[in-house]
Amino acid sequence: MHLDALGAALWVGTWVTLGYLAGNHIDAIYHDITRYSYYLLIALAVVLAAYIARHILRRRRRRAARAGRPAKGNQTQARSKTTARNGR
């Protein structure tokens, strides 16, 4: 409980200091933040899509490994193993 109060005090101090330093320039700061917010939103969407794709691909590889068959990305390794077994 004491740490919650300390954390709250630190956050309040941080925001009050930022508000004081921004002062009369808050309109210019707000304009810049809204201008770049679209770029930030696009970047977050790209990162989220990459994370989801990575998660799906890892899940497919794990399921394929459990089933004893190679995943689509590992077909060359499977061919080399079968070639070694067949002596070719």
C-alpha positions as CSV (number, residue, x, y, z in Angstrom):
1,M,0.0,0.0,0.0
2,H,2.9,2.4,0.7
3,L,4.3,1.7,-2.7
4,D,1.0,2.6,-4.4
5,A,1.1,5.9,-2.6
6,L,4.7,6.5,-3.6
7,G,4.0,5.6,-7.2
8,A,0.9,7.9,-7.3
9,A,3.0,10.8,-5.8
10,L,5.7,10.2,-8.5
11,W,3.2,10.2,-11.3
12,V,1.5,13.4,-10.0
13,G,4.9,15.1,-9.7
14,T,5.8,14.1,-13.2
15,W,2.6,15.4,-14.8
16,V,2.6,18.6,-12.9
17,T,6.3,19.2,-13.8
18,L,5.5,18.5,-17.5
19,G,2.5,20.8,-17.4
20,Y,4.6,23.6,-15.8
21,L,7.3,23.2,-18.4
22,A,4.9,23.1,-21.3
23,G,3.3,26.3,-20.0
24,N,2.0,28.5,-22.8
25,H,3.2,26.2,-25.5
26,I,0.6,23.5,-24.8
27,D,-1.3,24.4,-28.1
28,A,1.8,23.8,-30.2
29,I,2.7,20.6,-28.3
30,Y,-0.9,19.3,-28.8
31,H,-0.7,20.1,-32.5
32,D,2.5,18.2,-32.9
33,I,1.2,15.2,-31.0
34,T,-2.0,15.0,-33.0
35,R,0.0,15.3,-36.3
36,Y,2.3,12.4,-35.5
37,S,-0.3,10.2,-33.8
38,Y,-1.4,8.7,-37.2
39,Y,2.2,7.6,-37.8
40,L,2.4,6.1,-34.4
41,L,-0.9,4.3,-34.9
42,I,0.3,2.8,-38.3
43,A,3.5,1.7,-36.7
44,L,1.6,0.0,-33.8
45,A,-0.6,-1.8,-36.3
46,V,2.4,-3.1,-38.3
47,V,4.1,-4.3,-35.1
48,L,0.8,-6.0,-33.9
49,A,0.4,-7.7,-37.3
50,A,4.0,-9.0,-37.2
51,Y,3.5,-10.3,-33.7
52,I,0.3,-12.1,-34.7
53,A,1.9,-13.6,-37.8
54,R,4.9,-14.8,-35.7
55,H,2.6,-16.3,-33.2
56,I,0.6,-18.2,-35.8
57,L,3.7,-19.5,-37.6
58,R,5.3,-20.7,-34.4
59,R,2.0,-22.5,-33.4
60,R,1.9,-24.2,-36.8
61,R,5.5,-25.4,-36.5
62,R,5.0,-26.7,-33.0
63,R,1.9,-28.6,-34.1
64,A,3.7,-30.1,-37.1
65,A,6.6,-31.1,-34.9
66,R,4.3,-32.9,-32.5
67,A,2.6,-34.7,-35.3
68,G,5.9,-35.9,-36.6
69,R,5.8,-34.1,-39.9
70,P,7.9,-31.2,-41.0
71,A,6.3,-27.7,-41.2
72,K,6.1,-26.0,-44.6
73,G,9.2,-23.9,-43.9
74,N,11.3,-27.1,-43.0
75,Q,10.7,-29.1,-46.2
76,T,14.3,-28.9,-47.3
77,Q,15.4,-30.5,-44.0
78,A,12.9,-33.3,-44.4
79,R,14.1,-34.0,-48.0
80,S,17.7,-34.1,-46.9
81,K,16.8,-36.6,-44.1
82,T,14.9,-38.9,-46.5
83,T,17.7,-38.6,-49.1
84,A,20.2,-39.7,-46.4
85,R,18.0,-42.7,-45.5
86,N,17.6,-43.8,-49.1
87,G,21.2,-43.4,-49.9
88,R,20.8,-40.8,-52.6
